[in-house]
Amino acid sequence: HLAVGKQYSLFAGFGVFCVGFWLGASVTESLVAGTLTGVFGLVSALAPDVDHQSSKPRQTVGRLSSILLLSCAVLAPVFVPELLSDVGESVAAVVDLRIDTQMLGTITILGTTVIVVRIGGTLFDQLTTHRGMMHSPVLVLILFLLYYVFAGFVVGELQNIELSSAHLRELAAATGAGGVIVHLLEDR
């Protein structure tokens, strides 16, 4: 699926770039839309195999998710101390503990993260079956919505880029989500 995904993402990304430019978008807007489409297309072509226990995409997602979750938990006291205090206050109210609420919040978040990382893969395996929902057109819709929101976030972070002029945001999301269809066709 990786080889077909690469081919699709390059073709779709270049296609969206050309269509955007043809519809009157600037070169920069077209380039951003084409790049997003390429990334979305590759991720979509690999996404249906996330529910297969021995697949490379699942192993990679599992490792990256673990690293991301643990990093967020460790960095939480630096970036969101208010959240930790709120969590600590809630836990202290339920358990009736009288310790520093930020410390209790930190312990709670770290403990929960370790538990999620430890049992998350096993729980995911028990809740999903290969060729289930991840191999259906429903995934195309879900990824389209995620990509649409993500493209809006990316464009919001870039200054002087507006993908709505030629509906490039919708085109990038739809074409990117089409990678799932390529995956399903490759499975046949």
HELIX and SHEET records of a PDB file:
HELIX    1   1 LEU A    2  TRP A   22  1                                  21    
HELIX    2   2 VAL A   27  LEU A   46  1                                  20    
HELIX    3   3 ALA A   47  ASP A   51  5                                   5    
HELIX    4   4 LYS A   56  PHE A   79  1                                  24    
HELIX    5   5 PRO A   81  VAL A   95  1                                  15    
HELIX    6   6 THR A  101  LEU A  127  1                                  27    
HELIX    7   7 MET A  133  HIS A  135  5                                   3    
HELIX    8   8 PRO A  137  GLU A  157  1                                  21    
HELIX    9   9 LEU A  163  ALA A  166  5                                   4    
HELIX   10  10 LEU A  168  ALA A  177  1                                  10    
HELIX   11  11 GLY A  179  ASP A  187  1                                   9    
END                                                                             
